[in-house]
Amino acid sequence: MDIVQKSWELQTKIENWYRSFGRGKYSRILKMARKPSHDEYVKILEISGAGLLLIGFLGFFIYLLWKYVPTLF
């Protein structure tokens, strides 16, 4: 089988998957999805940023513990 035949088969497979995407298990989710309002978007950014900072500070605190606590004993 040559490369052209393989590429045609792959393209057909992708096109068939894309056509069935709206009728499958994801169709209900796609139909219910909507664009968030400005207030919702800002709230999501605030919560995500707070979580990112919390995880960063926790990692830095663990780093400090691993670096300086063993030297105290």
PyMOL Python script that loads the backbone (N, CA, C, O; Angstrom):
from pymol import cmd

cmd.read_pdbstr("""\
ATOM      1  N   MET A   1       0.860  -1.179   0.000  1.00  0.00           N
ATOM      2  CA  MET A   1       0.000   0.000   0.000  1.00  0.00           C
ATOM      3  C   MET A   1       0.903   1.237   0.000  1.00  0.00           C
ATOM      4  O   MET A   1       1.815   1.343   0.820  1.00  0.00           O
ATOM      5  N   ASP A   2       0.656   2.137  -0.889  1.00  0.00           N
ATOM      6  CA  ASP A   2       1.509   3.313  -0.985  1.00  0.00           C
ATOM      7  C   ASP A   2       1.025   4.427  -0.059  1.00  0.00           C
ATOM      8  O   ASP A   2      -0.028   4.316   0.569  1.00  0.00           O
ATOM      9  N   ILE A   3       1.789   5.469   0.013  1.00  0.00           N
ATOM     10  CA  ILE A   3       1.522   6.571   0.942  1.00  0.00           C
ATOM     11  C   ILE A   3       0.249   7.321   0.580  1.00  0.00           C
ATOM     12  O   ILE A   3      -0.449   7.812   1.467  1.00  0.00           O
ATOM     13  N   VAL A   4      -0.063   7.418  -0.693  1.00  0.00           N
ATOM     14  CA  VAL A   4      -1.271   8.126  -1.118  1.00  0.00           C
ATOM     15  C   VAL A   4      -2.514   7.379  -0.641  1.00  0.00           C
ATOM     16  O   VAL A   4      -3.461   7.996  -0.152  1.00  0.00           O
ATOM     17  N   GLN A   5      -2.514   6.071  -0.779  1.00  0.00           N
ATOM     18  CA  GLN A   5      -3.654   5.265  -0.342  1.00  0.00           C
ATOM     19  C   GLN A   5      -3.833   5.361   1.176  1.00  0.00           C
ATOM     20  O   GLN A   5      -4.960   5.469   1.660  1.00  0.00           O
ATOM     21  N   LYS A   6      -2.744   5.324   1.916  1.00  0.00           N
ATOM     22  CA  LYS A   6      -2.823   5.432   3.375  1.00  0.00           C
ATOM     23  C   LYS A   6      -3.350   6.799   3.797  1.00  0.00           C
ATOM     24  O   LYS A   6      -4.144   6.907   4.731  1.00  0.00           O
ATOM     25  N   SER A   7      -2.901   7.840   3.101  1.00  0.00           N
ATOM     26  CA  SER A   7      -3.375   9.178   3.457  1.00  0.00           C
ATOM     27  C   SER A   7      -4.857   9.349   3.139  1.00  0.00           C
ATOM     28  O   SER A   7      -5.570  10.014   3.891  1.00  0.00           O
ATOM     29  N   TRP A   8      -5.340   8.758   2.030  1.00  0.00           N
ATOM     30  CA  TRP A   8      -6.769   8.823   1.711  1.00  0.00           C
ATOM     31  C   TRP A   8      -7.598   8.090   2.760  1.00  0.00           C
ATOM     32  O   TRP A   8      -8.666   8.562   3.151  1.00  0.00           O
ATOM     33  N   GLU A   9      -7.114   6.950   3.210  1.00  0.00           N
ATOM     34  CA  GLU A   9      -7.835   6.200   4.248  1.00  0.00           C
ATOM     35  C   GLU A   9      -7.881   6.978   5.556  1.00  0.00           C
ATOM     36  O   GLU A   9      -8.914   7.013   6.224  1.00  0.00           O
ATOM     37  N   LEU A  10      -6.775   7.597   5.920  1.00  0.00           N
ATOM     38  CA  LEU A  10      -6.742   8.387   7.145  1.00  0.00           C
ATOM     39  C   LEU A  10      -7.673   9.588   7.041  1.00  0.00           C
ATOM     40  O   LEU A  10      -8.386   9.909   7.992  1.00  0.00           O
ATOM     41  N   GLN A  11      -7.668  10.252   5.888  1.00  0.00           N
ATOM     42  CA  GLN A  11      -8.547  11.398   5.707  1.00  0.00           C
ATOM     43  C   GLN A  11     -10.010  10.973   5.770  1.00  0.00           C
ATOM     44  O   GLN A  11     -10.825  11.677   6.366  1.00  0.00           O
ATOM     45  N   THR A  12     -10.355   9.850   5.175  1.00  0.00           N
ATOM     46  CA  THR A  12     -11.730   9.353   5.230  1.00  0.00           C
ATOM     47  C   THR A  12     -12.133   9.021   6.666  1.00  0.00           C
ATOM     48  O   THR A  12     -13.252   9.313   7.088  1.00  0.00           O
ATOM     49  N   LYS A  13     -11.221   8.413   7.406  1.00  0.00           N
ATOM     50  CA  LYS A  13     -11.506   8.065   8.805  1.00  0.00           C
ATOM     51  C   LYS A  13     -11.764   9.321   9.636  1.00  0.00           C
ATOM     52  O   LYS A  13     -12.693   9.356  10.443  1.00  0.00           O
ATOM     53  N   ILE A  14     -10.946  10.343   9.438  1.00  0.00           N
ATOM     54  CA  ILE A  14     -11.113  11.594  10.185  1.00  0.00           C
ATOM     55  C   ILE A  14     -12.420  12.284   9.801  1.00  0.00           C
ATOM     56  O   ILE A  14     -13.129  12.788  10.672  1.00  0.00           O
ATOM     57  N   GLU A  15     -12.744  12.313   8.516  1.00  0.00           N
ATOM     58  CA  GLU A  15     -13.989  12.945   8.073  1.00  0.00           C
ATOM     59  C   GLU A  15     -15.203  12.212   8.622  1.00  0.00           C
ATOM     60  O   GLU A  15     -16.170  12.855   9.031  1.00  0.00           O
ATOM     61  N   ASN A  16     -15.180  10.896   8.643  1.00  0.00           N
ATOM     62  CA  ASN A  16     -16.302  10.126   9.200  1.00  0.00           C
ATOM     63  C   ASN A  16     -16.454  10.378  10.692  1.00  0.00           C
ATOM     64  O   ASN A  16     -17.573  10.490  11.192  1.00  0.00           O
ATOM     65  N   TRP A  17     -15.346  10.466  11.399  1.00  0.00           N
ATOM     66  CA  TRP A  17     -15.414  10.755  12.832  1.00  0.00           C
ATOM     67  C   TRP A  17     -15.998  12.143  13.066  1.00  0.00           C
ATOM     68  O   TRP A  17     -16.813  12.335  13.968  1.00  0.00           O
ATOM     69  N   TYR A  18     -15.581  13.104  12.256  1.00  0.00           N
ATOM     70  CA  TYR A  18     -16.066  14.473  12.416  1.00  0.00           C
ATOM     71  C   TYR A  18     -17.559  14.569  12.114  1.00  0.00           C
ATOM     72  O   TYR A  18     -18.277  15.291  12.805  1.00  0.00           O
ATOM     73  N   ARG A  19     -18.030  13.868  11.114  1.00  0.00           N
ATOM     74  CA  ARG A  19     -19.459  13.890  10.786  1.00  0.00           C
ATOM     75  C   ARG A  19     -20.307  13.271  11.882  1.00  0.00           C
ATOM     76  O   ARG A  19     -21.416  13.737  12.141  1.00  0.00           O
ATOM     77  N   SER A  20     -19.805  12.231  12.528  1.00  0.00           N
ATOM     78  CA  SER A  20     -20.581  11.564  13.579  1.00  0.00           C
ATOM     79  C   SER A  20     -20.434  12.236  14.928  1.00  0.00           C
ATOM     80  O   SER A  20     -21.093  11.837  15.888  1.00  0.00           O
ATOM     81  N   PHE A  21     -19.590  13.239  15.024  1.00  0.00           N
ATOM     82  CA  PHE A  21     -19.326  13.907  16.301  1.00  0.00           C
ATOM     83  C   PHE A  21     -20.581  14.572  16.846  1.00  0.00           C
ATOM     84  O   PHE A  21     -20.818  14.514  18.053  1.00  0.00           O
ATOM     85  N   GLY A  22     -21.382  15.192  16.013  1.00  0.00           N
ATOM     86  CA  GLY A  22     -22.584  15.882  16.460  1.00  0.00           C
ATOM     87  C   GLY A  22     -23.720  14.963  16.840  1.00  0.00           C
ATOM     88  O   GLY A  22     -24.668  15.398  17.494  1.00  0.00           O
ATOM     89  N   ARG A  23     -23.651  13.710  16.450  1.00  0.00           N
ATOM     90  CA  ARG A  23     -24.720  12.764  16.760  1.00  0.00           C
ATOM     91  C   ARG A  23     -24.341  11.790  17.865  1.00  0.00           C
ATOM     92  O   ARG A  23     -25.169  10.982  18.286  1.00  0.00           O
ATOM     93  N   GLY A  24     -23.139  11.852  18.327  1.00  0.00           N
ATOM     94  CA  GLY A  24     -22.657  10.881  19.300  1.00  0.00           C
ATOM     95  C   GLY A  24     -22.895  11.322  20.729  1.00  0.00           C
ATOM     96  O   GLY A  24     -23.827  12.072  21.022  1.00  0.00           O
ATOM     97  N   LYS A  25     -22.045  10.847  21.601  1.00  0.00           N
ATOM     98  CA  LYS A  25     -22.207  11.105  23.025  1.00  0.00           C
ATOM     99  C   LYS A  25     -21.877  12.544  23.414  1.00  0.00           C
ATOM    100  O   LYS A  25     -22.237  12.979  24.508  1.00  0.00           O
ATOM    101  N   TYR A  26     -21.205  13.285  22.547  1.00  0.00           N
ATOM    102  CA  TYR A  26     -20.850  14.665  22.855  1.00  0.00           C
ATOM    103  C   TYR A  26     -21.872  15.673  22.339  1.00  0.00           C
ATOM    104  O   TYR A  26     -21.753  16.866  22.619  1.00  0.00           O
ATOM    105  N   SER A  27     -22.859  15.223  21.602  1.00  0.00           N
ATOM    106  CA  SER A  27     -23.794  16.164  20.982  1.00  0.00           C
ATOM    107  C   SER A  27     -24.588  16.944  22.020  1.00  0.00           C
ATOM    108  O   SER A  27     -24.815  18.142  21.854  1.00  0.00           O
ATOM    109  N   ARG A  28     -25.006  16.285  23.074  1.00  0.00           N
ATOM    110  CA  ARG A  28     -25.791  16.973  24.106  1.00  0.00           C
ATOM    111  C   ARG A  28     -24.966  18.073  24.784  1.00  0.00           C
ATOM    112  O   ARG A  28     -25.472  19.160  25.061  1.00  0.00           O
ATOM    113  N   ILE A  29     -23.714  17.779  25.041  1.00  0.00           N
ATOM    114  CA  ILE A  29     -22.839  18.768  25.666  1.00  0.00           C
ATOM    115  C   ILE A  29     -22.620  19.949  24.733  1.00  0.00           C
ATOM    116  O   ILE A  29     -22.646  21.101  25.166  1.00  0.00           O
ATOM    117  N   LEU A  30     -22.403  19.665  23.446  1.00  0.00           N
ATOM    118  CA  LEU A  30     -22.187  20.745  22.492  1.00  0.00           C
ATOM    119  C   LEU A  30     -23.425  21.608  22.319  1.00  0.00           C
ATOM    120  O   LEU A  30     -23.314  22.818  22.126  1.00  0.00           O
ATOM    121  N   LYS A  31     -24.595  21.005  22.387  1.00  0.00           N
ATOM    122  CA  LYS A  31     -25.833  21.774  22.243  1.00  0.00           C
ATOM    123  C   LYS A  31     -26.077  22.659  23.463  1.00  0.00           C
ATOM    124  O   LYS A  31     -26.647  23.742  23.333  1.00  0.00           O
ATOM    125  N   MET A  32     -25.655  22.214  24.642  1.00  0.00           N
ATOM    126  CA  MET A  32     -25.880  22.982  25.865  1.00  0.00           C
ATOM    127  C   MET A  32     -24.809  24.042  26.093  1.00  0.00           C
ATOM    128  O   MET A  32     -25.012  24.955  26.893  1.00  0.00           O
ATOM    129  N   ALA A  33     -23.674  23.940  25.404  1.00  0.00           N
ATOM    130  CA  ALA A  33     -22.558  24.862  25.625  1.00  0.00           C
ATOM    131  C   ALA A  33     -22.915  26.263  25.137  1.00  0.00           C
ATOM    132  O   ALA A  33     -23.619  26.439  24.143  1.00  0.00           O
ATOM    133  N   ARG A  34     -22.407  27.247  25.865  1.00  0.00           N
ATOM    134  CA  ARG A  34     -22.623  28.634  25.468  1.00  0.00           C
ATOM    135  C   ARG A  34     -21.393  29.439  25.861  1.00  0.00           C
ATOM    136  O   ARG A  34     -20.568  28.983  26.652  1.00  0.00           O
ATOM    137  N   LYS A  35     -21.280  30.617  25.311  1.00  0.00           N
ATOM    138  CA  LYS A  35     -20.156  31.490  25.619  1.00  0.00           C
ATOM    139  C   LYS A  35     -20.386  32.119  26.996  1.00  0.00           C
ATOM    140  O   LYS A  35     -21.475  32.627  27.261  1.00  0.00           O
ATOM    141  N   PRO A  36     -19.386  32.093  27.871  1.00  0.00           N
ATOM    142  CA  PRO A  36     -19.571  32.692  29.194  1.00  0.00           C
ATOM    143  C   PRO A  36     -19.657  34.213  29.116  1.00  0.00           C
ATOM    144  O   PRO A  36     -19.075  34.837  28.228  1.00  0.00           O
ATOM    145  N   SER A  37     -20.389  34.794  30.055  1.00  0.00           N
ATOM    146  CA  SER A  37     -20.468  36.251  30.121  1.00  0.00           C
ATOM    147  C   SER A  37     -19.143  36.807  30.656  1.00  0.00           C
ATOM    148  O   SER A  37     -18.277  36.057  31.108  1.00  0.00           O
ATOM    149  N   HIS A  38     -19.008  38.111  30.596  1.00  0.00           N
ATOM    150  CA  HIS A  38     -17.776  38.748  31.060  1.00  0.00           C
ATOM    151  C   HIS A  38     -17.556  38.479  32.551  1.00  0.00           C
ATOM    152  O   HIS A  38     -16.433  38.200  32.971  1.00  0.00           O
ATOM    153  N   ASP A  39     -18.619  38.563  33.346  1.00  0.00           N
ATOM    154  CA  ASP A  39     -18.489  38.325  34.788  1.00  0.00           C
ATOM    155  C   ASP A  39     -18.077  36.879  35.080  1.00  0.00           C
ATOM    156  O   ASP A  39     -17.235  36.635  35.944  1.00  0.00           O
ATOM    157  N   GLU A  40     -18.668  35.926  34.360  1.00  0.00           N
ATOM    158  CA  GLU A  40     -18.294  34.527  34.557  1.00  0.00           C
ATOM    159  C   GLU A  40     -16.839  34.297  34.166  1.00  0.00           C
ATOM    160  O   GLU A  40     -16.119  33.574  34.854  1.00  0.00           O
ATOM    161  N   TYR A  41     -16.407  34.899  33.079  1.00  0.00           N
ATOM    162  CA  TYR A  41     -15.038  34.747  32.616  1.00  0.00           C
ATOM    163  C   TYR A  41     -14.043  35.316  33.638  1.00  0.00           C
ATOM    164  O   TYR A  41     -13.014  34.700  33.917  1.00  0.00           O
ATOM    165  N   VAL A  42     -14.353  36.476  34.185  1.00  0.00           N
ATOM    166  CA  VAL A  42     -13.474  37.086  35.187  1.00  0.00           C
ATOM    167  C   VAL A  42     -13.416  36.220  36.437  1.00  0.00           C
ATOM    168  O   VAL A  42     -12.347  36.048  37.022  1.00  0.00           O
ATOM    169  N   LYS A  43     -14.545  35.678  36.850  1.00  0.00           N
ATOM    170  CA  LYS A  43     -14.581  34.823  38.045  1.00  0.00           C
ATOM    171  C   LYS A  43     -13.746  33.554  37.828  1.00  0.00           C
ATOM    172  O   LYS A  43     -13.029  33.120  38.729  1.00  0.00           O
ATOM    173  N   ILE A  44     -13.841  32.963  36.633  1.00  0.00           N
ATOM    174  CA  ILE A  44     -13.042  31.775  36.326  1.00  0.00           C
ATOM    175  C   ILE A  44     -11.554  32.110  36.361  1.00  0.00           C
ATOM    176  O   ILE A  44     -10.751  31.331  36.876  1.00  0.00           O
ATOM    177  N   LEU A  45     -11.184  33.275  35.811  1.00  0.00           N
ATOM    178  CA  LEU A  45      -9.777  33.691  35.834  1.00  0.00           C
ATOM    179  C   LEU A  45      -9.282  33.902  37.263  1.00  0.00           C
ATOM    180  O   LEU A  45      -8.160  33.515  37.592  1.00  0.00           O
ATOM    181  N   GLU A  46     -10.105  34.511  38.113  1.00  0.00           N
ATOM    182  CA  GLU A  46      -9.701  34.743  39.503  1.00  0.00           C
ATOM    183  C   GLU A  46      -9.491  33.428  40.250  1.00  0.00           C
ATOM    184  O   GLU A  46      -8.496  33.256  40.954  1.00  0.00           O
ATOM    185  N   ILE A  47     -10.427  32.513  40.091  1.00  0.00           N
ATOM    186  CA  ILE A  47     -10.326  31.225  40.795  1.00  0.00           C
ATOM    187  C   ILE A  47      -9.131  30.431  40.285  1.00  0.00           C
ATOM    188  O   ILE A  47      -8.404  29.827  41.073  1.00  0.00           O
ATOM    189  N   SER A  48      -8.925  30.428  38.972  1.00  0.00           N
ATOM    190  CA  SER A  48      -7.785  29.699  38.401  1.00  0.00           C
ATOM    191  C   SER A  48      -6.468  30.323  38.848  1.00  0.00           C
ATOM    192  O   SER A  48      -5.525  29.603  39.176  1.00  0.00           O
ATOM    193  N   GLY A  49      -6.394  31.639  38.865  1.00  0.00           N
ATOM    194  CA  GLY A  49      -5.177  32.318  39.319  1.00  0.00           C
ATOM    195  C   GLY A  49      -4.885  32.050  40.778  1.00  0.00           C
ATOM    196  O   GLY A  49      -3.733  31.829  41.150  1.00  0.00           O
ATOM    197  N   ALA A  50      -5.925  32.066  41.618  1.00  0.00           N
ATOM    198  CA  ALA A  50      -5.738  31.786  43.046  1.00  0.00           C
ATOM    199  C   ALA A  50      -5.248  30.353  43.240  1.00  0.00           C
ATOM    200  O   ALA A  50      -4.369  30.105  44.066  1.00  0.00           O
ATOM    201  N   GLY A  51      -5.807  29.418  42.491  1.00  0.00           N
ATOM    202  CA  GLY A  51      -5.357  28.026  42.587  1.00  0.00           C
ATOM    203  C   GLY A  51      -3.924  27.868  42.133  1.00  0.00           C
ATOM    204  O   GLY A  51      -3.156  27.123  42.741  1.00  0.00           O
ATOM    205  N   LEU A  52      -3.554  28.566  41.063  1.00  0.00           N
ATOM    206  CA  LEU A  52      -2.186  28.513  40.568  1.00  0.00           C
ATOM    207  C   LEU A  52      -1.204  29.070  41.594  1.00  0.00           C
ATOM    208  O   LEU A  52      -0.148  28.480  41.824  1.00  0.00           O
ATOM    209  N   LEU A  53      -1.541  30.196  42.208  1.00  0.00           N
ATOM    210  CA  LEU A  53      -0.669  30.766  43.236  1.00  0.00           C
ATOM    211  C   LEU A  53      -0.569  29.861  44.461  1.00  0.00           C
ATOM    212  O   LEU A  53       0.511  29.699  45.030  1.00  0.00           O
ATOM    213  N   LEU A  54      -1.697  29.270  44.867  1.00  0.00           N
ATOM    214  CA  LEU A  54      -1.695  28.383  46.023  1.00  0.00           C
ATOM    215  C   LEU A  54      -0.792  27.176  45.789  1.00  0.00           C
ATOM    216  O   LEU A  54      -0.009  26.803  46.663  1.00  0.00           O
ATOM    217  N   ILE A  55      -0.899  26.577  44.626  1.00  0.00           N
ATOM    218  CA  ILE A  55      -0.057  25.420  44.314  1.00  0.00           C
ATOM    219  C   ILE A  55       1.409  25.839  44.219  1.00  0.00           C
ATOM    220  O   ILE A  55       2.294  25.102  44.654  1.00  0.00           O
ATOM    221  N   GLY A  56       1.665  27.002  43.660  1.00  0.00           N
ATOM    222  CA  GLY A  56       3.043  27.492  43.579  1.00  0.00           C
ATOM    223  C   GLY A  56       3.648  27.745  44.939  1.00  0.00           C
ATOM    224  O   GLY A  56       4.787  27.354  45.193  1.00  0.00           O
ATOM    225  N   PHE A  57       2.898  28.399  45.829  1.00  0.00           N
ATOM    226  CA  PHE A  57       3.404  28.645  47.175  1.00  0.00           C
ATOM    227  C   PHE A  57       3.597  27.349  47.943  1.00  0.00           C
ATOM    228  O   PHE A  57       4.555  27.214  48.705  1.00  0.00           O
ATOM    229  N   LEU A  58       2.697  26.396  47.750  1.00  0.00           N
ATOM    230  CA  LEU A  58       2.839  25.109  48.417  1.00  0.00           C
ATOM    231  C   LEU A  58       4.096  24.394  47.934  1.00  0.00           C
ATOM    232  O   LEU A  58       4.834  23.826  48.740  1.00  0.00           O
ATOM    233  N   GLY A  59       4.343  24.415  46.650  1.00  0.00           N
ATOM    234  CA  GLY A  59       5.566  23.801  46.119  1.00  0.00           C
ATOM    235  C   GLY A  59       6.816  24.484  46.622  1.00  0.00           C
ATOM    236  O   GLY A  59       7.802  23.821  46.943  1.00  0.00           O
ATOM    237  N   PHE A  60       6.786  25.810  46.695  1.00  0.00           N
ATOM    238  CA  PHE A  60       7.954  26.548  47.203  1.00  0.00           C
ATOM    239  C   PHE A  60       8.184  26.244  48.675  1.00  0.00           C
ATOM    240  O   PHE A  60       9.330  26.114  49.105  1.00  0.00           O
ATOM    241  N   PHE A  61       7.109  26.128  49.457  1.00  0.00           N
ATOM    242  CA  PHE A  61       7.226  25.795  50.872  1.00  0.00           C
ATOM    243  C   PHE A  61       7.824  24.397  51.059  1.00  0.00           C
ATOM    244  O   PHE A  61       8.668  24.189  51.930  1.00  0.00           O
ATOM    245  N   ILE A  62       7.385  23.452  50.243  1.00  0.00           N
ATOM    246  CA  ILE A  62       7.949  22.095  50.318  1.00  0.00           C
ATOM    247  C   ILE A  62       9.420  22.118  49.931  1.00  0.00           C
ATOM    248  O   ILE A  62      10.230  21.414  50.534  1.00  0.00           O
ATOM    249  N   TYR A  63       9.771  22.919  48.932  1.00  0.00           N
ATOM    250  CA  TYR A  63      11.181  23.058  48.540  1.00  0.00           C
ATOM    251  C   TYR A  63      12.011  23.598  49.718  1.00  0.00           C
ATOM    252  O   TYR A  63      13.093  23.086  50.006  1.00  0.00           O
ATOM    253  N   LEU A  64      11.498  24.627  50.389  1.00  0.00           N
ATOM    254  CA  LEU A  64      12.228  25.180  51.531  1.00  0.00           C
ATOM    255  C   LEU A  64      12.384  24.153  52.640  1.00  0.00           C
ATOM    256  O   LEU A  64      13.443  24.064  53.262  1.00  0.00           O
ATOM    257  N   LEU A  65      11.338  23.378  52.891  1.00  0.00           N
ATOM    258  CA  LEU A  65      11.439  22.326  53.910  1.00  0.00           C
ATOM    259  C   LEU A  65      12.517  21.315  53.553  1.00  0.00           C
ATOM    260  O   LEU A  65      13.324  20.948  54.407  1.00  0.00           O
ATOM    261  N   TRP A  66      12.545  20.863  52.323  1.00  0.00           N
ATOM    262  CA  TRP A  66      13.530  19.867  51.904  1.00  0.00           C
ATOM    263  C   TRP A  66      14.951  20.438  51.929  1.00  0.00           C
ATOM    264  O   TRP A  66      15.913  19.699  52.139  1.00  0.00           O
ATOM    265  N   LYS A  67      15.079  21.721  51.720  1.00  0.00           N
ATOM    266  CA  LYS A  67      16.422  22.299  51.646  1.00  0.00           C
ATOM    267  C   LYS A  67      16.988  22.658  53.016  1.00  0.00           C
ATOM    268  O   LYS A  67      18.160  22.396  53.284  1.00  0.00           O
ATOM    269  N   TYR A  68      16.172  23.255  53.890  1.00  0.00           N
ATOM    270  CA  TYR A  68      16.705  23.806  55.140  1.00  0.00           C
ATOM    271  C   TYR A  68      16.406  22.977  56.382  1.00  0.00           C
ATOM    272  O   TYR A  68      17.158  23.073  57.352  1.00  0.00           O
ATOM    273  N   VAL A  69      15.367  22.181  56.406  1.00  0.00           N
ATOM    274  CA  VAL A  69      15.046  21.418  57.618  1.00  0.00           C
ATOM    275  C   VAL A  69      16.087  20.330  57.884  1.00  0.00           C
ATOM    276  O   VAL A  69      16.463  20.163  59.044  1.00  0.00           O
ATOM    277  N   PRO A  70      16.578  19.580  56.900  1.00  0.00           N
ATOM    278  CA  PRO A  70      17.606  18.569  57.229  1.00  0.00           C
ATOM    279  C   PRO A  70      18.889  19.155  57.802  1.00  0.00           C
ATOM    280  O   PRO A  70      19.585  18.472  58.554  1.00  0.00           O
ATOM    281  N   THR A  71      19.226  20.410  57.469  1.00  0.00           N
ATOM    282  CA  THR A  71      20.452  21.000  58.014  1.00  0.00           C
ATOM    283  C   THR A  71      20.288  21.424  59.471  1.00  0.00           C
ATOM    284  O   THR A  71      21.284  21.652  60.158  1.00  0.00           O
ATOM    285  N   LEU A  72      19.060  21.533  59.950  1.00  0.00           N
ATOM    286  CA  LEU A  72      18.839  21.932  61.337  1.00  0.00           C
ATOM    287  C   LEU A  72      19.128  20.795  62.317  1.00  0.00           C
ATOM    288  O   LEU A  72      19.408  21.037  63.491  1.00  0.00           O
ATOM    289  N   PHE A  73      19.061  19.579  61.840  1.00  0.00           N
ATOM    290  CA  PHE A  73      19.261  18.440  62.734  1.00  0.00           C
ATOM    291  C   PHE A  73      20.656  17.977  62.642  1.00  0.00           C
ATOM    292  O   PHE A  73      21.035  17.020  63.319  1.00  0.00           O
TER     293      PHE A  73
END
""", "prot")
cmd.dss("prot")
cmd.show_as("cartoon", "prot")
cmd.util.cbc("prot")
cmd.orient("prot")
